[in-house]
Every structure is written in structure tokens, then in C-alpha cells.
Amino acid sequence: MLLSPKQREFVKYGTHRWNFKGGATRSGKTYLDFRWIIPIRIRERIGKDGLAVILGVTKSTIERNVLEPMRNLYGDMLVGTISSDNTAWIFGEKCYCLGAEKVSQVSKIRGASIKYCYGDEVADWSEEVFALLKSRLDKEYSCFDGTFNPQYPDHWLKKFLDSNADIFSQTYTIDDNPFLPESFKENLKKEYDYCIMDTRPVFDNLTKNAFHVADIMLTPIKFDNYCRDNLALVEQFVNEYADEKMEWKIFANMVANGKAQRETMADLIGKHDYPILDTCVSRSAVVDNALNLYKPVLKHRRLSSVAQDYLELAKELMEA
């Protein structure tokens, strides 16, 4: 079996109570688990006291992300399907397969000892489920293997990984996948100059994750009576959760050049140290029409003034 240096490192040192692999998709972090880690961990503990458990966000994600890839490798004789009692026979061991979004979903493992647990997409679990799991890995031979995607600094999993617990943790990138052709990796890197994450206007986990990995955060504002208070809230959130390397940029949107808007803009620039870009995007019915047609503004009316505003905004960002 061909392994990358990062995967060989995990095979050698991933012998702790808690073993984690983080990173993006296609980075090779999960293939090692399907091909090697999960079968070995389960077989080593057959006949020993305790439950074998696989936890994921939901049972369907366990089937899609864990069992199906393993079944493709080993066949359905060794990797079964999840039955009505939430168990599946995997390499001769009856394994509980449970969702971890809510603590009520893992009631079957309350009060039970766990000899082995595999966790998929751990950062998307309920923190209560993870807290319960910590008290159930109570055998000398109990251990946990899990994967996660990068998280913001204040996430509960990040805090656990930074603790003094018995943890081995790795971070994977696309370069750590030995099965992807080098030409594919290089072309993929060339094809994407920028990655844009359009988050919802709420301070949820997705936004916090974006803060942690982004180089620039771009905030649109409308010069109205509420923008001062809204910017103050965003500034507080940025200061609390954003990575130090991230730059915060603000641009004015739906600008009609009215007196009230000019006064608000002058106040924000003159009295506050907000990083407002020079480019303003004007108010235009072209934007509403483009939305109704499910088209980008540049494809709908490329020569319109508002389309040119967006081009100027992109240019200013790239030159910043």
C-alpha cells in the first residue's frame, strides 16, 4: 500500500488515546482510515470488553462518508449496512453507528464503555456528544480516531486539540495525497487564483470558520441609520474571532449619493478608523433584474454603471 510521508507518520505515531487528522477534502486523510486504521483498530479489540462505535453528523453521512468507501474496498461481507438497531457488522465486530448532532442521538452509549470509536466530521458534532464520549473511553486499550475540517480559534474542538490531553493531531493538504497525479494538483492550484466564501449575515459557526481561514473579509454596508451600530457589532466579532493575518475591508453598497448618505460616510471616515474602500457600488435596478433572472450582474448588463462599479471594486481589492 502506497502511503504518503504524512500517512506513514500517522501509522507510526497515531497510537494515542485521541488521534485526529484535519484538512480539506482530497487530501488523503480519510483513505488511510478506510484502508488501514479502522480495520486494524477493530480487529485488535475483538473479544475485549466495550463497544465499537462509529459517530458522524448523521447516520446517512456515516454511510456515505465511511461505510460506503470501506465497502468498495473490502466488500459487503466485511462491511455491512446499518440495521434498524443502529448497528453494522464491520470486520466481525458489531459496531454502533450513531449521529452526533444531538446528545439524544447517542443514548445507546450512555453508561457503556467504549473500546474503540471512529469519528467523522467531528467539528460538526454537538459539544455535549463529545463530552459524553470522553467519559466513555474508559478502558486501558480504548482509543479514538477522527477527522475534522479546519476550525476557528474559539471552536470547542480547537480548544480540546490545544489541551494537555493524550492527543496526536495532523493537518493535511492536497499535496499530502499520494494518489492524485501531480499534474492534477498543479493544474488545480493554477485554476483557482481566489476562493470566495459568501457567508450568511449572521455570526454562526460557518462565519467563524471563514474568519479563521480567510485572508480578506469584505463587508458591504448601506449608508443608513443602522450602519454605525451594525459595523460596531461586526468589528467586535472580527476582534474576537478573526485570525491575525486576516484583513478587514468595507465597501459602500446601494449608494444613491444623497445628502444623508454623504453625511454618514463622512462621519464613518472622519470619526472612526474603519477600513472603507474607495470604490462605491451604486444603487441600480439592474441588480434587482439580475437577481430575478438568476444571473450575475456582469452577465446581465456588463456595460451598466453598477457592473463597472463591481469591476472597480475587484480591481481595488486585488491591488490592495
Secondary structure, DSSP 4 states (H G I P E B T S, - for coil): ----HHHHHHHHH--SSEEEEEE-TTSSHHHHIIIIIHHHHHHHTTTSSSEEEEEESSHHHHIIIIIHHHHHHH-TTTB----TTSEEEETTEEEEEEE-SSGGGGGGGTT--EEEEEESSGGGS-HHHHHHHHHH--STT-EEEEEE----TTSHHHHHHTSSSSEEEEEE-GGG-TTS-HHHHHHHHHH-S-------SS-SHHHHHHHHH-SEEEEEE--STTHHHHHHHHHHHHHHHS-TTPEEEEEEEEE---HHHHHHHHHHHHHS---EEEEEEEP-HHHHHHHHTT--HHHH-TTSHHHHHHHHHHHHHHH-
